[in-house]
């Protein structure tokens, strides 16, 4: 009996131990299940966040964050119907939102106040320029050139829109002007010649603008300040029912002191020949404006350039470059390696040097006395759309279709400075250099204006477009420190739509 009792007691103790171990097993299983659930919840939250982040990545659909709904994206051919969502409408909405936020940011920065240097610059101007006043009290080793550069940089940092001028035609009030498409500045900075389209038709007209300095009341004060004014004159060429492909200023020895322009017209359809005109804008009557006219045949004209030392001009035609004498009408042809010369320029110091920027990305240097191969070749990555030369003949600036502006050293035939930040898809966009060769400004295909330091390549300012953006017209900007041929009359002129916006 005692042995049986001992065996039974051992069995009962074993059963108790097993029963006491079972809850631990169940609790461990429960803990692992809860941990797994927490991991799953975390993964689901991460997946939900990723889904929120990439909501608009569903192919063929557009996610509207405000309406919190998906819309089917239709082909761009349906963009004329406002009820449908296309890629073009989505792009326009996003660009307009970005533009409005940038305009508010620029206005807020102006209201918050600026640096002491900008406040000093915006004081009432006297007969002396600010730089001249500072030069008179200059001390130490701070050179006049560095002082002038510093003032210009500070003014570019703090540019603000101050006034707006609407373009119109005084001599032809019934002519409804639409958009300013081309703009050229005279050497004295007191005249602008523009190519403006006409509403409801394919016609264009050429206008002569007067750039002056006007006094007006400053904002919120009794003091007056000087501003740049752009007023159209009574001189109008047109309307011209052909496309004006190129335009430049010209100086004829037979017409000293007269405002003369050279422009080319092409037929968009192709049933009319391309013609070159030399026009005197100071003529007594509109019938006597045309001084020179030349028929180039059924060829597209891409660019023109005037040789200020001789009565000759160059024409960039289809895969060739022509040099034409105004008096004798003699024509010379130069090799462009079977590529269209989209940009042309003559050296300001040497009348025998001509530059061509081709569609293939070549910058060719020609000696007009020799019709053989070019003297020098420099290659950019894409087609060259605009050329400018500094006072030092060793340096030339070029822009291409990849939105890159470069400064070339002709001695080494290498790029020494690049100006980055411009946006361009496939357009031929011009750029402008001020008379001190300190500032470069240009506008991209997104209608944002960029301003760089010419010597360092640093971007000084990015100005948003003041009006809604259109894909067929971009702002044209020019910066100068002596508008109206008045030293100290500083500002940036932006031509967009049918208006001139002044930044100071």
C-alpha positions, 0 to 999 in steps of 0.5 A: 500500500505505501508503494501504491500511494507513492506512485499515485502521488508522483502521478498527481504531482506530474499532472499538476506540473503539466497543468501549471506549464500549459498557461505559460505556453498559451501566454507565450503563443498569445504574445507572439500573436500580438507582436505579429499583429503589431508588425502587420499594422505597422506594415499596413500603415507604411503601405498606406503612407506609400500609397498616399505618397504615390497616389498619382502614379496610376497609369492613365489617371490623375489624382486631385488632392483637393477633391481626393478623387481620380480622373482619367487622363485623356489625349491632349487632342481633347484639351479644348474641352474644359470638362476633360482632364489632359496632361496639358491641363494638369501641367498648366494647373501645377505651373499656375499654382507654382507661379502664384506662390512665387509671385507672393513670395517675391511680394512678401520679400519686398514688403518685409524690407531689404538691406541697407544698401538697397534702401540707399539705392532707392533714395531720391536720385540727384544729378550724380549716380550713386556709384559716383557719390560713393567713389568720391568718399571711397577709402581703403583698397576697395576698388571702384570696379568692385564697388560698382559690381557690389552695388549692381549685385545688391540691386539685382538681389532686391528687384521688385515690380514697380510700374507697368506700361501697356503697349498700344499704337498711337498712329493706328488706334484701330490696330489691336496689338496682342503679344510682343514677340521680339525686342531689340535695344539700341546702343544708347539704351534710349530706343526699343524696336519691337515685333508685335502680333495683331489680334485675330489675324496672322499679321505683325507690326514693327514699333519704335519705343521711346525709353525715358526717365520719369518722376513719380510719387513713391509708394506711401510717401511724398518723395518722388523717385525716378522710374523707367518709362516705355512709351510707343512712338508714332512710328509703325511698320505694318501690319505685315502679313508675313512672319518676321523671322529676324530683326536687328539694328543697322547703321548706314553711312548715308543716313547718319543719326537715323534709326534704321533696322534690318528685318527679314520676312518669310511666308509660313505657307511657302508660296511667297519668297523670303525678302530682306528689308532695310527700313529707315524709321525716321523717314517723313512718310511710311512710303519712303521708309524702305531703303533697301529690298532684296528677294532671297527666293523660296528659302527660309531665313533664320538670322541676320546680322549687321556689320557696323564698320561696312555697309554689309549684312549677313543672312543665315539661310538654309544650310548656308550663310550669305554676306551681302553688300548694300551698295553693289548687291554682291553676295558671298557664300560661307560654309556652315558644314551643311547646317542652318545658321540660327545665330550670327554676329560680327565682331565689334572691333574687327570688321572682317570677323563673323561668327555663326551659331549652327543647328548642329551646335557649332560656333564658327569663326569666319574671315569674310575675306576668305570663303573657304573653311572657317578659321575656328570651330567650337562645339556646344552640346546642342544647337546654338540659338544666340551669340554675344561678344564681350568687349574683350574679343577673346571671349564670346557667349553662346546659348543652346537649346539645352538652356545652357549659356556658356562663356568661351575663351577663343584662345583655348577654345574651351568653356570657362564659365557656365550659367545654369538654372535656365529651363528650355525644352526646344525653343530659341531663347535670347539672352542680354548683357548689360553695358558694364558686362556685369549682369546676364539675364534670360527667360526660359520656356517656363517664363521664369527670368534668371539673372546671373553674375557675368564674371562668376556665373552665380545666379542672383535672382529668379523672377516669376512671370507676372501673368499666366504662362502660355506655351507660345509666348515667353517674356523678353527681359533686358537689364541696364543701368542707363535707360534713356541714355541717363546714367543711374537710371537702372532697372529691368524691363520685362515685355510679356503679352502686351505690357512692359513690366519695370523692375527696380 
